[in-house]
């Protein structure tokens, strides 16, 4: 039997630190949303055969376009 302990710490940042934390969170949010959009575009471009997709309404990436990944 293992015992897992979790600790929670309350922080009280001053206004300058709050502004920096908000800036970091905004950068993280934008990076995540950008990566998610790339992944969704990649998946959407491969979800139907070329002979059934409308070239006017479907965005089709080249087959050589790499899969978006963290690497």
N, C-alpha and C positions, 0 to 999 in steps of 0.2 A: 504494500500500500504506500502510495506516495502522497506527500502533502505539498500542495502548491500554495505559495503565499503571493498575494498581490498587494502592492502598495500604491496608494494614490497620494499625490502631492498637489496641493493647491498653490498656484502661483499668483502673484499680485504684480503684474508688470506696470511700469509707469507709462505715461502717454507715448513716449518715444519708442519704448519696447513694443507697445501695442501696435503702433504704426508699422514697425518692422515685421511683426508677426502677421499682420494683415497683408502686407506686401508679399511675404513668403507664401501665404495661403493662396493669394491671387495667382502667383506664378505657378504653383502646383496645380491649381484648378485649370489654368489655361493649357499647361503641358498635357494634362490628362485628357482634356477635351480635344486637343489637337490629335493626339495619338488615337483616341477613340474614333474620330472622324476619318482618319487614314484607314483604320481597320475596317470601318463600315463601308467606305468607298471601295476598298479592295474586295470585300465580300460581295458587295452589290454588283461589281463589274464581272463577276464570275457565276452569278446565280442562274443564268439561263443560257441556252445555246445561242450562238450568233445568228442562226437562221430564224430564230423566233423573237429576238429582241428588236425593239424599235431603235434605230440609230439616233433618232431625234430625241427620245425621252430617256434612253439608258446611257449611262456613262461607262464606256468600256475601255479598260486599261490594256495596254499591250501584254501579251502572255509572258513576256520576259520581265515585266515589272515585279520586283521582289515582294514577298510577303512582309508587311510592316511588323517589325519585332523590336524588342528592347535592345537587341545587339547592334 
